[in-house]
Amino acid sequence: MNRLVNPFRYVAGVRALAVGLALIAAASCWLHALGLCQDSYLHFSPAPDGFTVWHVAALQIGMWLAPALALYGCGRALSPSRIRLVDVLGTTALAQAPILLLLVPLSIGPLRALVDRTAAELLAGTLPTPGQTAALAAMGIWSLAALALFYARNYQAYALSCNLKGWRAALSYATVAALMTVITQYLPL
């Protein structure tokens, strides 16, 4: 049970990096199969025409690597411990696993069609039916839970690999996550 609560106490370094990169590759292939890409920190949109799986993978790696390097810099600045880059990269790569959970509802054809249809209806001024609202609410709850798990896992990975606790860990992590969210909104595809 402890391995599920905080897996980073048991897997770190090169092993975590290898598993994490495999998860990132799986997410990249899955996104490409869905015709999507991660165009900013935790936002998926339709991939531009001509986007190959390599383009999608490059974006996935960038959306993991940029925050990981920023967290490494924060850890170096704030922690009195010796910090290894491979531990930060490995644990933060492994912490990308909840992205796969975010892709589940997008992979269910009728649910994805419902989202697209409801968005078009809302733009046309039509309100969704109670059935549509219930399905969208269930998808929203699932996505919020996966998103919360993503943030919690990344925080655990950062705090443990950089040996940080308390307000320093929480504030520095929240700052990096907020900055990445804002900065990546303006990346050209």
N, C-alpha and C positions, 0 to 999 in steps of 0.2 A: 504494500500500500504506500509506503514511503517513497518508492520509486515513481509513483504516479503524482504524488503531491509535489515533489521537487526532484525531477530526474537529473538535474545538473549536479547534484551531490554524488551521483554515481557514474555519470558519463561527461567527460570534458575532453579538451585538447583535440588531438588529431582524430580520435574515434568519433567525437561529437561532430567535428567538422565534416568528416566523411558521410555520416548519416544525415547531417543537415543539408549538405550539398545534394545528396540523393533526394531529399524531400523537396528542395528547391527545383531540381530537375523534374520531379514528378508534377509539381505545381505548374511549371512552365509548359510541359506537354499537355496537361489537362486544360490549362487556359487556352493554348493554341487550338486544341480540339474543339473548344467551345467558341472559338472565334473572338476571344477576349485577350486583353493584356492588362497588366497592372501599370496604369499610366501615372500613378502617384502613390504615395505611401498609403497603402490599404484602400485603394480605389481601383475598381475594375471597370473597363469600358470596352466597347467593340474595338478590335484591333484595326488599324488602318489597312487599306488595301495593299497587298503585297507583303504583309508582315509574315516572316517565316518563324519557325519555332526558335531559331537563333535570336531573332529580334526580341521575342517574348522572354527568352531566357536571359538575355542581356539586361532587360528591364528588371526582371526578378532579382538577378544578382545585384544590380545597382540599388534596389530598394532594401536589400539586406545589408550590403557592404557599407553604404554611406552611413547609416545609423550605427552600425557595429564599430566603424572606425571612430566616429564621434564619441561613442560610449567608451571606447578604449582610451581616447584622449582625456575624457572626464575622469576615468578611473586612475590614469597616471597622475593627474593633477590633484585628485582628492584622497587617494588611498595611501596610507603609509606602507602598504605591502608591496612586494615585487609582483608585478602583473605581467603575465605572458600574453602576447597578442594571440597566439593560437588558442588559448582558453577562451578569450572573449569572442573571437571569430567562431570557434566551434560551438560554444553554448548558444550564441545568438543565432547561428545557422539552424541548430536543432530547435530553437524556439520558434522557427517559422512554420512548424507543423500545423498550428491552427488555421493557417491560410487554406489548407486542404478542406477543413470543415466549412470555411466560407464559400467554397466552390460547390458544395453538395446541392444547395437549393437551385443554383444556376444550372445544374446538370439535369434537373428534372424538367423535361420538355414542357409538360402542361403548366407547371409553376412558372417557368421562364416566360412562356407565352402569355400567362395571366399578368405578369408584371409588365410586359410590353404593351398588352392591350389596355390595361388599367392606366398606364402612363399616357397613352394616346387619348383615352377617354377623358382623363383629367385635363389634358391640354385643350380638348374640345369643349370643356365645361360640364361634362357629365360626371356625376358622383358614382363611385363604385357600389355594387350591390352588397348586401350583408355577407353573402358567401365569399365574394371577392375580398372584402375587408377582413374576414376571418382568416382566409388563406394568407393574405399579405401580412397580417399580424403574427401568424405562426412563423412565417419566414423571417420577419423582423426579430422576433424573440430568439430564434435559432442564430441569426446573424449577430445579434448583440452578445449572446453568450459566447460565440466563437471569437468575437472581437475582444471581449473581456479576457478570455483565456489567452489570446495573443499578447495583449499588453501585460498580463500577469506573468506569463512565461518569459517574456523578454526582460521584464524587471528582475525576475528571479535569476535569469542567466547573467545579467549585468551585475547585480549585487553580489552574487556568489563568486563570479570569476574575477571581480575587482576587489573582493573582500570589503565591501561597503555596507553600512547599515544606517538606519535612521533617516534623518532629514537630508543628509548629504546624498544618499543613494536615491531617495524618492524625488528630491528636487532636481538633481542632475538628470535622472532618467526622464522625468516629465518635461524638462526643458528640451532635451534632445528629441523626444517624440513630437512635441509641439513644433519645434523648428523644422523637423523633417516633413511634417504634415503640410506646413506652409510653403516651404521651399520647393517641394516636389510638385506643387500645383502649377508651377510656372516652367516646368521642363518641357521643351518642345519634343514632339515625337518624330 
